[in-house]
Amino acid sequence: MQNPTPAPRTIGSSVKRGVRRLLLAFLVVFVLVMLFLYYGSYSKGVRSGVVIKLSERGMVFKTWEGQINLQSFGAVDAKGNAMNEVFSFSVIGGNDSLLKELEAVSLSGERVNLHYVERYAKLPWRGETVYFVDRVERSGQPGDMDRSPYAH
């Protein structure tokens, strides 16, 4: 009995295989880019000031967002009033102890140091900013937002 010869490959089967490989390559690249955006950090730093806002926001994805008044000491406007700079940040969900500490310092008006990580991009389920607070250092000193640094 003779062995049947395999049927020659058709152009259609090679195109299907090529399309599958291309789709697989796009999927792998997409997953790698998303992992980089999710876990990659651009910079780390500390901002010091008074937490003035902490709220849960979002329609579909609920995220915790906040603002800190940096109280730029020494900077005054044309009228001699102290200028204030606001820094917006996000808090990664599931960190209840950090949220409670941020809430406590925002209610007390205490001056704090916020340690943050800056990410490459905003992802809607993580937060509205690229700055994510991961630690709070309390100073125990009240912030004085109304006083000019030049008023004695």
SEVO-810752 format. One record per residue: residue number from 1; x, y, z of N, C-alpha, C in turn. Coordinates in pm, 1 decimal. Atoms other than C-alpha are relative to their C-alpha. Layout:
# SEVO-810752
SEPA, NUM, X, Y, Z, X, Y, Z, X, Y, Z
...
//
This chain:
# SEVO-810752
SEPA, 1, 84.5, -116.1, 0.0, 0.0, 0.0, 0.0, 89.9, 123.5, 0.0
SEPA, 2, -79.5, -120.9, 12.2, 132.5, 337.5, -93.5, -42.8, 102.2, 103.7
SEPA, 3, 31.2, -110.0, -92.7, 159.5, 622.0, 152.7, -55.2, 116.0, -80.7
SEPA, 4, 53.4, -114.5, 73.7, -63.4, 901.3, 41.4, 88.7, 122.1, 24.5
SEPA, 5, -80.0, -121.4, -15.5, 126.6, 1219.3, -19.5, -86.2, 107.3, 64.3
SEPA, 6, 79.9, -104.2, -65.1, 22.9, 1507.3, 198.2, -44.1, 103.9, -101.7
SEPA, 7, 54.5, -102.0, 90.0, -191.9, 1765.2, 33.3, 86.3, 124.9, 9.4
SEPA, 8, -81.0, -122.0, -6.1, 0.7, 2075.5, -61.9, -74.1, 107.5, 79.1
SEPA, 9, 60.2, -108.1, -78.5, -55.1, 2373.0, 164.5, -57.0, 103.3, -95.4
SEPA, 10, 63.2, -101.2, 83.4, -290.4, 2623.2, 24.7, 36.3, 137.8, 52.1
SEPA, 11, -29.8, -137.6, -39.3, -245.6, 2995.0, 33.5, -90.2, 41.6, 115.8
SEPA, 12, 94.6, -35.8, -106.4, -551.7, 3027.1, 257.4, 46.8, -46.0, 136.2
SEPA, 13, -44.7, 48.9, -130.2, -403.2, 2812.2, 534.3, 122.1, 78.1, 48.9
SEPA, 14, -115.2, -79.7, -44.2, -74.8, 3008.8, 534.4, -42.5, 139.3, 43.9
SEPA, 15, 49.6, -131.6, -40.3, -266.9, 3337.5, 555.1, -62.7, -9.5, 138.0
SEPA, 16, 63.1, 16.8, -131.9, -471.0, 3207.5, 848.8, 106.1, -12.9, 108.9
SEPA, 17, -107.2, 19.1, -98.1, -155.5, 3096.2, 1027.6, 74.0, 132.7, 23.5
SEPA, 18, -66.7, -129.9, -13.2, 10.4, 3433.8, 958.0, -82.7, 98.8, 80.1
SEPA, 19, 89.9, -89.6, -74.2, -293.0, 3623.6, 1089.0, -1.1, -38.8, 147.7
SEPA, 20, -1.8, 45.1, -139.6, -294.9, 3410.6, 1405.6, 128.7, 43.0, 69.3
SEPA, 21, -127.7, -41.0, -59.0, 74.6, 3477.6, 1465.9, 4.4, 150.6, 22.7
SEPA, 22, 3.1, -145.6, -13.9, 24.3, 3848.5, 1407.9, -87.9, 42.6, 117.6
SEPA, 23, 89.2, -30.9, -112.7, -269.9, 3860.8, 1649.9, 64.0, -38.2, 133.2
SEPA, 24, -68.9, 42.7, -121.9, -69.7, 3666.8, 1909.1, 111.5, 98.6, 35.9
SEPA, 25, -106.8, -97.2, -24.7, 223.2, 3908.4, 1869.6, -58.8, 131.0, 53.7
SEPA, 26, 65.1, -121.9, -49.3, -10.6, 4210.3, 1913.2, -47.9, -18.3, 143.4
SEPA, 27, 47.7, 27.3, -135.3, -162.6, 4049.0, 2223.3, 115.8, 1.4, 99.9
SEPA, 28, -116.3, 3.4, -89.4, 180.1, 3984.8, 2377.7, 53.5, 141.8, 21.9
SEPA, 29, -48.2, -137.9, -12.1, 292.9, 4343.1, 2304.0, -95.6, 82.1, 85.6
SEPA, 30, 99.4, -72.9, -78.1, -32.9, 4482.7, 2448.1, 12.6, -33.5, 149.1
SEPA, 31, -12.7, 41.5, -139.9, 5.5, 4280.1, 2768.8, 128.1, 57.2, 61.0
SEPA, 32, -125.4, -54.5, -51.1, 368.9, 4389.4, 2807.0, -9.0, 150.3, 23.1
SEPA, 33, 16.8, -144.4, -16.9, 280.3, 4757.0, 2756.3, -87.9, 29.4, 121.2
SEPA, 34, 88.1, -21.8, -115.1, -5.2, 4735.6, 3009.6, 71.0, -31.4, 131.8
SEPA, 35, -76.0, 31.6, -121.2, 222.0, 4566.7, 3266.0, 100.3, 110.6, 31.4
SEPA, 36, -94.4, -109.9, -20.4, 482.1, 4839.8, 3215.1, -71.0, 123.5, 53.9
SEPA, 37, 74.0, -117.8, -45.8, 222.7, 5116.6, 3256.7, -54.0, -18.8, 140.8
SEPA, 38, 59.3, 26.5, -130.3, 71.9, 4948.1, 3562.6, 106.0, -0.5, 111.0
SEPA, 39, -99.7, 17.2, -105.0, 391.2, 4865.4, 3753.8, 120.0, 94.6, -10.2
SEPA, 40, -117.2, -86.0, 17.0, 654.8, 5100.5, 3609.2, -16.2, 132.8, 70.8
SEPA, 41, 6.1, -130.2, -65.3, 740.3, 5410.0, 3808.7, 98.5, 94.6, -67.6
SEPA, 42, -80.9, -102.3, 64.0, 875.8, 5729.5, 3657.7, 89.9, 69.0, 101.9
SEPA, 43, -79.1, -63.2, -106.0, 988.0, 5890.2, 3982.5, -65.8, -26.1, 134.9
SEPA, 44, 50.2, 7.4, -137.2, 947.1, 5885.1, 4359.8, 36.6, 131.0, 67.3
SEPA, 45, -30.2, -125.8, -65.8, 931.1, 6184.2, 4588.4, -82.4, 23.0, 124.2
SEPA, 46, 71.6, -40.8, -120.9, 793.8, 6367.5, 4889.7, -52.0, 140.9, -22.2
SEPA, 47, 58.0, -134.3, -0.3, 560.6, 6666.5, 4908.8, -46.4, 28.4, 142.0
SEPA, 48, 33.4, -38.8, -136.3, 502.9, 6856.0, 5230.5, -106.2, 108.8, -2.3
SEPA, 49, 105.7, -99.3, -8.4, 193.9, 7052.3, 5323.5, -115.2, -48.9, 86.2
SEPA, 50, 120.5, 32.8, -75.1, -159.9, 7026.1, 5456.9, -101.5, -62.8, -95.0
SEPA, 51, 101.0, 66.7, 82.8, -412.5, 6778.3, 5316.2, -129.3, 79.0, 10.9
SEPA, 52, 120.5, -82.6, -1.2, -712.8, 6986.2, 5213.8, -119.7, -71.3, -60.8
SEPA, 53, 112.7, 69.6, 62.0, -921.1, 6730.3, 5026.6, 32.2, -147.7, -12.3
SEPA, 54, -10.1, 144.3, 19.6, -978.3, 6355.3, 5023.9, -139.9, -48.6, -32.6
SEPA, 55, 133.3, 43.9, 38.8, -1268.1, 6204.1, 4835.0, 6.8, -123.0, -88.7
SEPA, 56, 14.8, 115.5, 89.1, -1384.2, 5888.2, 4661.4, -75.3, 48.9, -122.4
SEPA, 57, 57.4, -54.9, 122.6, -1459.5, 5970.0, 4298.0, -13.0, -107.9, -105.9
SEPA, 58, 11.7, 85.2, 116.7, -1567.2, 5808.9, 3974.4, -138.8, -55.2, -17.9
SEPA, 59, 131.6, 57.0, 30.3, -1875.5, 5678.4, 3799.5, 8.3, -151.9, -10.4
SEPA, 60, -14.9, 144.3, 17.3, -1758.4, 5332.1, 3695.5, 104.5, -54.0, 96.0
SEPA, 61, -109.0, 41.4, -86.7, -1426.3, 5298.4, 3876.9, 11.6, 100.3, 114.3
SEPA, 62, -9.7, -86.9, -117.9, -1427.3, 5441.2, 4230.9, 145.9, 3.7, 45.8
SEPA, 63, -137.9, -17.7, -44.5, -1087.2, 5582.8, 4324.0, 5.3, 109.4, 105.3
SEPA, 64, -19.4, -100.6, -103.2, -960.2, 5790.0, 4615.9, 95.9, 105.3, -52.1
SEPA, 65, -77.4, -112.9, 50.4, -831.7, 6132.6, 4517.1, 14.8, 103.4, 110.6
SEPA, 66, -22.2, -100.7, -102.2, -683.1, 6406.2, 4729.8, 81.5, 116.9, -51.7
SEPA, 67, -80.3, -117.5, 30.4, -515.2, 6742.7, 4731.0, 72.4, 43.7, 126.0
SEPA, 68, -77.6, -52.0, -110.9, -243.9, 6888.2, 4948.2, 40.3, 143.2, -35.2
SEPA, 69, -42.2, -138.7, 16.6, -177.1, 7260.4, 4993.2, 146.8, 5.8, 40.5
SEPA, 70, -144.1, 2.3, -25.2, 200.9, 7294.9, 4961.5, 49.2, 123.5, 74.5
SEPA, 71, -34.2, -121.0, -75.1, 202.2, 7643.3, 5118.0, 140.6, 46.8, -33.9
SEPA, 72, -130.9, -43.2, 48.5, 490.8, 7780.0, 4916.1, 50.6, 116.9, 83.8
SEPA, 73, -48.3, -102.6, -92.6, 664.8, 7968.7, 5197.4, 93.6, 95.3, -72.7
SEPA, 74, -84.0, -101.2, 61.0, 819.5, 8292.9, 5083.2, -55.6, 53.3, -130.1
SEPA, 75, 57.7, -45.8, 126.7, 619.7, 8316.8, 4760.1, -122.4, 85.0, 29.8
SEPA, 76, 112.1, -90.2, -21.7, 385.2, 8615.0, 4759.9, -45.5, 55.9, -133.4
SEPA, 77, 51.7, -60.1, 123.5, 159.3, 8764.6, 4495.0, 20.8, 151.2, 3.9
SEPA, 78, -19.8, -144.5, 11.7, 147.3, 9130.8, 4387.9, -60.1, 76.7, 118.2
SEPA, 79, 65.2, -68.1, -113.0, -79.9, 9219.4, 4682.9, 64.5, -34.3, 134.1
SEPA, 80, -67.3, 36.7, -124.6, 153.3, 9061.7, 4940.6, -59.6, -119.9, 70.1
SEPA, 81, 59.5, 119.8, -59.1, -63.5, 8754.2, 5007.1, 85.2, -122.1, -31.1
SEPA, 82, -76.0, 123.2, 21.1, 102.4, 8416.2, 5049.1, -64.5, -81.0, -111.9
SEPA, 83, 51.3, 82.3, 110.6, 70.3, 8202.7, 4737.7, -1.2, -145.6, 43.1
SEPA, 84, 13.8, 140.2, -33.9, -50.3, 7848.7, 4777.5, -2.4, -83.0, -127.9
SEPA, 85, -1.7, 92.1, 112.8, 19.7, 7564.2, 4539.9, -68.9, -128.9, 43.7
SEPA, 86, 73.6, 121.7, -31.6, -209.7, 7261.4, 4529.1, 56.2, -114.9, -82.0
SEPA, 87, -50.9, 121.6, 62.8, -75.8, 6913.8, 4450.5, -108.9, -105.9, 9.3
SEPA, 88, 103.5, 103.8, 2.6, -332.5, 6651.5, 4342.7, 65.7, -137.1, -1.8
SEPA, 89, -55.4, 135.0, -8.1, -273.5, 6284.5, 4419.2, -111.7, -102.7, 6.5
SEPA, 90, 92.8, 113.0, -10.4, -441.4, 5943.8, 4413.1, 53.1, -96.3, 105.2
SEPA, 91, -37.0, 103.6, -96.3, -442.9, 5661.6, 4667.0, -44.2, -133.1, -58.3
SEPA, 92, 34.0, 131.3, 53.7, -429.6, 5301.6, 4551.9, -103.1, -65.2, 90.1
SEPA, 93, 108.4, 61.9, -76.1, -746.8, 5121.6, 4657.4, 46.2, -118.3, 83.0
SEPA, 94, -30.0, 112.9, -86.1, -740.7, 4865.1, 4934.3, 96.8, 32.0, 112.1
SEPA, 95, -92.5, -40.0, -105.3, -499.5, 5059.4, 5155.8, -76.7, 80.1, 104.4
SEPA, 96, 90.2, -64.6, -95.3, -747.8, 5133.2, 5435.2, 73.4, 76.6, 109.4
SEPA, 97, -71.6, -70.0, -107.0, -488.6, 5228.5, 5698.8, 53.8, 133.9, -50.3
SEPA, 98, -47.8, -124.9, 57.6, -339.8, 5492.9, 5467.5, -115.2, 97.9, -19.4
SEPA, 99, 117.1, -86.4, 17.3, -686.4, 5627.8, 5385.3, -45.5, 59.7, 133.2
SEPA, 100, 40.6, -49.9, -131.9, -773.6, 5656.5, 5755.8, 98.1, 105.0, 51.7
SEPA, 101, -99.3, -97.2, -44.8, -448.2, 5837.4, 5828.7, -12.7, 130.6, -78.6
SEPA, 102, 19.7, -120.2, 81.2, -502.4, 6078.2, 5536.8, -125.9, 75.0, 42.7
SEPA, 103, 123.4, -64.0, -46.0, -857.5, 6143.2, 5656.9, 22.2, 71.4, 133.0
SEPA, 104, -25.6, -60.8, -130.6, -735.7, 6212.3, 6010.6, 80.6, 129.2, -14.3
SEPA, 105, -82.0, -121.6, 13.3, -470.9, 6462.7, 5898.6, -73.0, 107.7, -78.9
SEPA, 106, 75.6, -103.0, 72.5, -710.4, 6634.6, 5659.3, -99.8, 68.5, 93.5
SEPA, 107, 94.3, -59.0, -95.0, -957.6, 6689.5, 5943.6, 70.5, 83.8, 106.7
SEPA, 108, -71.4, -71.6, -105.2, -692.5, 6809.1, 6189.3, 77.2, 120.7, -52.9
SEPA, 109, -78.4, -109.7, 55.7, -509.5, 7043.0, 5949.8, 148.3, -11.7, 30.9
SEPA, 110, -140.5, 24.7, -35.5, -177.4, 6887.7, 6052.4, 88.1, 0.2, -125.0
SEPA, 111, -97.2, -0.1, 109.6, 126.9, 6943.4, 5831.5, 60.9, -140.0, -12.0
SEPA, 112, -48.3, 136.1, 23.2, 244.1, 6615.3, 5672.9, 98.3, -2.9, -117.2
SEPA, 113, -82.2, 31.3, 116.3, 497.7, 6471.3, 5431.1, -64.2, -119.4, -69.8
SEPA, 114, 58.4, 108.3, 77.6, 337.3, 6261.0, 5158.0, 106.6, -59.2, -91.1
SEPA, 115, -93.2, 71.1, 87.1, 562.2, 6001.5, 4995.3, -81.5, -57.5, -115.3
SEPA, 116, 78.7, 42.3, 116.0, 447.2, 5927.0, 4641.7, 87.7, -64.9, -105.8
SEPA, 117, -62.0, 60.2, 117.6, 529.5, 5730.7, 4328.0, -70.1, 59.3, -121.1
SEPA, 118, 57.6, -52.6, 123.4, 479.2, 5891.0, 3987.9, 4.4, -109.1, -106.6
SEPA, 119, 11.0, 102.7, 104.9, 359.1, 5649.3, 3718.2, 8.9, 64.6, -137.6
SEPA, 120, -12.4, -50.4, 137.0, 398.4, 5684.1, 3341.4, -132.0, 47.5, -58.5
SEPA, 121, 128.4, -34.5, 60.9, 27.1, 5704.7, 3260.8, -112.7, -20.5, 100.3
SEPA, 122, 120.5, 18.9, -81.0, -317.6, 5733.2, 3415.4, -77.5, -118.5, -56.2
SEPA, 123, 88.9, 109.4, 38.1, -526.9, 5417.6, 3407.7, -130.0, 22.1, 75.8
SEPA, 124, 126.0, -41.9, -62.7, -897.7, 5475.6, 3478.9, -37.3, -75.7, 127.3
SEPA, 125, 36.9, 76.4, -118.7, -929.5, 5201.4, 3740.4, 97.2, 23.4, 115.4
SEPA, 126, -96.9, -26.4, -106.1, -627.3, 5325.6, 3940.7, -15.2, 136.6, 63.0
SEPA, 127, 12.6, -133.7, -54.8, -686.3, 5698.0, 3979.2, -0.7, 104.7, -109.0
SEPA, 128, 9.9, -110.7, 95.3, -723.9, 6037.2, 3815.2, 132.2, 71.3, -22.3
SEPA, 129, -130.3, -63.0, 15.6, -358.6, 6138.1, 3853.9, 105.7, -108.2, -23.2
SEPA, 130, -110.9, 94.3, 13.6, -20.1, 5979.5, 3791.0, 80.8, -7.2, 129.6
SEPA, 131, -69.4, -2.6, -128.2, 87.6, 6050.3, 4151.7, -77.2, -83.9, 102.0
SEPA, 132, 65.1, 90.7, -93.2, 10.7, 5771.8, 4402.2, 72.1, 4.1, 134.2
SEPA, 133, -56.4, -8.3, -134.5, 67.1, 5829.2, 4773.4, 7.5, -139.9, 57.7
SEPA, 134, -14.3, 131.5, -61.2, 206.1, 5525.0, 4950.4, 37.0, 6.3, 148.3
SEPA, 135, -35.4, -12.4, -141.1, 307.7, 5666.4, 5290.2, -20.3, 143.6, 45.7
SEPA, 136, 20.4, -132.3, -60.0, 230.0, 5958.7, 5522.5, 88.3, 10.2, 123.8
SEPA, 137, -75.6, -31.9, -121.6, 468.3, 6110.0, 5776.7, -66.4, 119.0, 65.7
SEPA, 138, 66.4, -108.9, -72.5, 291.4, 6319.3, 6037.5, 104.6, 82.2, 74.2
SEPA, 139, -96.2, -87.8, -68.0, 474.3, 6620.3, 6178.1, -45.9, 36.3, 140.7
SEPA, 140, 53.5, -39.6, -129.9, 246.1, 6688.4, 6472.7, -18.4, 150.1, 12.8
SEPA, 141, 14.0, -145.2, -3.6, 249.8, 7058.2, 6385.2, -116.9, 40.4, -87.9
SEPA, 142, 111.7, -44.3, 83.1, -61.4, 7235.2, 6264.2, 49.6, 83.9, -116.4
SEPA, 143, -30.9, -85.3, 114.9, -46.3, 7388.7, 5918.9, -65.0, 134.8, 19.3
SEPA, 144, 54.1, -134.5, -15.5, -101.6, 7764.3, 5913.0, -22.9, 55.6, -139.0
SEPA, 145, 26.9, -35.5, 139.2, -268.2, 7831.2, 5578.1, -37.4, 146.3, -17.4
SEPA, 146, 47.6, -136.0, 14.8, -393.6, 8183.8, 5650.9, 108.9, 105.0, 20.0
SEPA, 147, -102.6, -97.0, -35.5, -73.1, 8346.7, 5764.7, 103.4, 12.5, -110.8
SEPA, 148, -106.1, -26.5, 96.2, 172.2, 8505.9, 5525.0, 133.8, -28.8, 65.4
SEPA, 149, -129.9, 25.3, -61.6, 532.9, 8397.5, 5580.5, 72.0, 129.2, 38.2
SEPA, 150, -62.2, -127.5, -32.9, 621.9, 8767.6, 5598.0, -69.8, 73.7, 114.1
SEPA, 151, 71.7, -64.5, -110.7, 366.3, 8853.5, 5867.6, 66.1, -40.2, 131.3
SEPA, 152, -65.3, 29.7, -128.7, 535.0, 8881.7, 6208.0, -80.0, 54.3, 112.9
//
